[in-house]
Amino acid sequence: MTDLELLEIKKKFADVGIDPDTKIILEKYLKVGDYDAKIEYWFWDGIYAFSLIFLKADVEHLEQSNLIKLIKEEISLTADFSISGTGKYLFLSYGYRSG
């Protein structure tokens, strides 16, 4: 991914909301297939987890099962996901553990 592509992806996710009690430990921008995404590793209320975030408009044409299959194939994840949508973003969270 070029620096320009990375900058464009970062712009897409610039206004992802963060709960005031949540601490983002790590964030990374990537492509999952043809789709721009952001991964956050976060801590909230004694829980650590990851969220893979997409723009809803980018992936809304995909069935949830097809999106999850794509994710598991592209980034070799075997975890189960909890899926939620907030505003214009779709969150697929996984890897929950207590801290």
C-alpha positions as CSV (number, residue, x, y, z in Angstrom):
1,M,0.0,0.0,0.0
2,T,1.4,3.4,-1.0
3,D,1.5,6.4,1.4
4,L,-1.2,8.1,-0.6
5,E,-3.5,5.0,-0.4
6,L,-2.9,4.8,3.4
7,L,-3.7,8.5,3.8
8,E,-7.0,8.0,1.8
9,I,-8.0,5.1,4.0
10,K,-7.2,7.1,7.2
11,K,-9.5,9.9,6.0
12,K,-12.4,7.4,5.6
13,F,-12.1,6.4,9.3
14,A,-11.2,9.8,10.8
15,D,-14.5,10.2,12.6
16,V,-14.9,6.7,14.1
17,G,-16.3,7.4,17.5
18,I,-14.6,6.3,20.7
19,D,-16.3,5.8,24.0
20,P,-14.7,8.1,26.5
21,D,-13.9,5.1,28.8
22,T,-12.2,3.2,25.9
23,K,-8.5,3.2,25.4
24,I,-7.3,2.4,21.9
25,I,-4.0,0.5,22.3
26,L,-3.2,-0.1,18.6
27,E,-4.7,0.8,15.3
28,K,-3.9,-0.3,11.8
29,Y,-5.3,0.5,8.4
30,L,-5.5,-2.2,5.7
31,K,-7.3,-3.7,2.7
32,V,-9.5,-6.8,3.2
33,G,-10.0,-8.0,-0.3
34,D,-11.1,-4.8,-2.2
35,Y,-12.4,-3.1,1.0
36,D,-10.7,-0.5,3.1
37,A,-10.7,-1.3,6.8
38,K,-9.3,-0.3,10.2
39,I,-8.3,-2.6,13.0
40,E,-8.4,-1.3,16.6
41,Y,-7.1,-3.2,19.6
42,W,-8.8,-1.6,22.6
43,F,-9.4,-1.8,26.3
44,W,-12.7,-1.0,28.0
45,D,-14.1,-1.9,31.5
46,G,-11.6,-4.6,32.1
47,I,-11.9,-6.2,28.6
48,Y,-9.4,-6.3,25.8
49,A,-10.6,-7.0,22.2
50,F,-10.1,-6.2,18.6
51,S,-12.6,-4.4,16.2
52,L,-12.3,-4.7,12.5
53,I,-14.2,-1.6,11.1
54,F,-15.6,-1.0,7.6
55,L,-17.6,1.7,6.1
56,K,-21.2,0.4,5.8
57,A,-21.5,1.9,2.4
58,D,-18.5,-0.2,1.2
59,V,-19.8,-3.5,2.4
60,E,-23.6,-3.2,2.7
61,H,-24.1,-5.2,-0.6
62,L,-22.5,-8.2,1.0
63,E,-24.3,-10.8,3.0
64,Q,-22.9,-10.9,6.6
65,S,-21.8,-14.5,6.1
66,N,-19.9,-13.6,2.9
67,L,-18.2,-10.7,4.6
68,I,-17.1,-12.9,7.5
69,K,-15.9,-15.6,5.0
70,L,-13.8,-12.9,3.2
71,I,-12.3,-11.7,6.4
72,K,-11.4,-15.1,7.6
73,E,-9.8,-15.9,4.2
74,E,-8.0,-12.6,3.7
75,I,-6.5,-12.1,7.2
76,S,-6.6,-15.7,8.4
77,L,-8.9,-15.1,11.4
78,T,-10.6,-18.1,13.0
79,A,-12.4,-16.1,15.8
80,D,-16.1,-15.6,16.1
81,F,-17.3,-12.0,15.7
82,S,-19.9,-9.9,17.3
83,I,-21.3,-7.4,14.8
84,S,-22.6,-4.0,15.4
85,G,-23.3,-0.9,13.4
86,T,-22.8,2.6,14.6
87,G,-23.6,5.5,12.2
88,K,-21.8,4.9,9.0
89,Y,-19.5,2.2,10.3
90,L,-19.8,-1.6,10.7
91,F,-17.8,-3.1,13.6
92,L,-16.8,-6.7,13.8
93,S,-15.3,-7.3,17.2
94,Y,-13.4,-10.4,18.3
95,G,-10.8,-11.8,20.6
96,Y,-12.4,-10.7,23.8
97,R,-10.4,-11.4,27.0
98,S,-10.5,-9.9,30.5
99,G,-7.6,-8.0,31.8
